[in-house]
């Protein structure tokens, strides 16, 4: 009777790692792709440690750490999207960590209709009025974001401060960075933009 040797078991683990790696090329789901890469790294770590292949061990440990973290991010984002409802209040406060603080006295204009689009704003304190639309924006909200999603590249309305106001200004570079580093903020912005587009379309249809 022929017994399976330890050497053969270790080789089998190595081949299993190869199979997991090859399987990643046929997977479309990002989460399952990360899972397979992690399983492959685990098998390669066992294989390289037992055969004392230190360079392979080192790179697989690094890849395992990176992919485990990316998998955590993907799962966290999926949970965020799943639990985020239309009734939940969006949180834009992360903009304060990325934006440039501006204190604007009452009566001043932040931007005028027709101005070029260069920033969006998070309203930390006070209140602003969007002229022509007869809309007031209160603290905790953002404004000026719609122009980033509009090819016109010009402001569609004038925004004035009826009282002393504190805003945080984000240019396109800061805005893009914030969306990448804070998925919750990105989702909140997309929800807001979608709601406003739907509302504008409804007004146009009624008109």
ABEGO torsion letter per residue (X at the ends): XBBBBAAAAAAAAAAAAAAAAAAAAABABAAAAAAAAAAAAAAAAAAAAAAGBAAAAAAAAAAAAAAAAAAAAAAAAAAAAAABBAABBBBAAAAAAABBBBBBBBGBBABBBGBBBABBBBBABEBBBBBGAGBBBBBGBBBGAAAAABAAGBBABBBBBABBBBBBBBBAAAAAAAAAABAAAAAAAAAAAAAAAAAAAAAAAAX
